[in-house]
């Protein structure tokens, strides 16, 4: 069997590829293994970039959620502040960032 572990860092593999016997029962040749090594050498950086992109995308999604929640809290605070400081003459309270 042939085993290839793609590693994001030195601690943990993120993808492990194994080969079992060929369907026709023949063995893999050294040419097959050289082809696989070349293929994996091209695949590994692409997979690493894909994982990094996904992690960054997830971080951005969390950031957008946080900003949305802050916006909601700001709106609530602004509304409460206007009610608390509303004078009979119609003076309202405004907050600028």
N, C-alpha and C positions, 0 to 999 in steps of 0.2 A: 504494500500500500504506500501511497504517496501522501504526505501530510504537509500542508502549508498553513501557517498561522499568520494572519495580518495583524500587526500590533499598532495600536494608536500611541502607546508609550511602552516602556520596557516592562511594565507590570502585567498588563491584561490584554489578551488578544480580543479583537472585536469581530473577527471572522476567521473561521477555520475551514479549510477546504480539504476534503479527503477523496481519494479515488478508490473504487473497488475494482474488481476484475472487469475486463471488457466483456461486452455482450457475447462476442464470438468465442470467448474463452482464451484468447491469445494473451500473451504478456505484453506489457508496455516496453517499448524499446528506449534506448538512451536518447534517440531523436525525439520521441514523445515527451520525455521528461525535460529536455532542453526547450522544446516548444512551450511546455507548461510554465517553466521558469521565466521565459521571456514574457509570456502572457501575464503572469502574476506581477512581474516587474512593472508592466504598464498599468495593470489594474490597481495595484496598491495605492499609488498617489491619488488616483481618482477617487477611490473609496475614502481615503483620508479627507480629501477636500469635501466630499459629500457629507461626511459626518460632521466636519467643522461647520459647514453651511447650515446643517440641520440644528446644531447646537446654538449657533448665532441666531437663527430664525426663532428658535424657542425662547431665547433670551429676549429678543425684540418683542415677541408676543407677550411675555411677562411684563416687560416695560410698558407696553401699550395698555395692558390691564391696570397696572399701577397708576399710570397717568389718567386713565378714565376714572378710576376710583377717587383720585385726588380732585378731579374736576367735579365729580358728584359732591364730595365733601365741601368743596369751595362754594358750590351753588347753595348747598344747605346752609352753610355758615353765612353767606351773603344774605340769604333770605331771612334768617334769624336776626342778623344784625340790622337789617332794614326794619324789621318789626320792633326790635328793641329800641332803636334810636328814632323811630318815626315820631316826629313832632306834629302837633296839631296843624301847623302851617304847611305840612307836606314836605318837610326836609327829610331826605333819605341819606343813608350812609353808603359810601362806595369804597371799595378796596381795589387798589391798583398794584399789580405785581411788577 
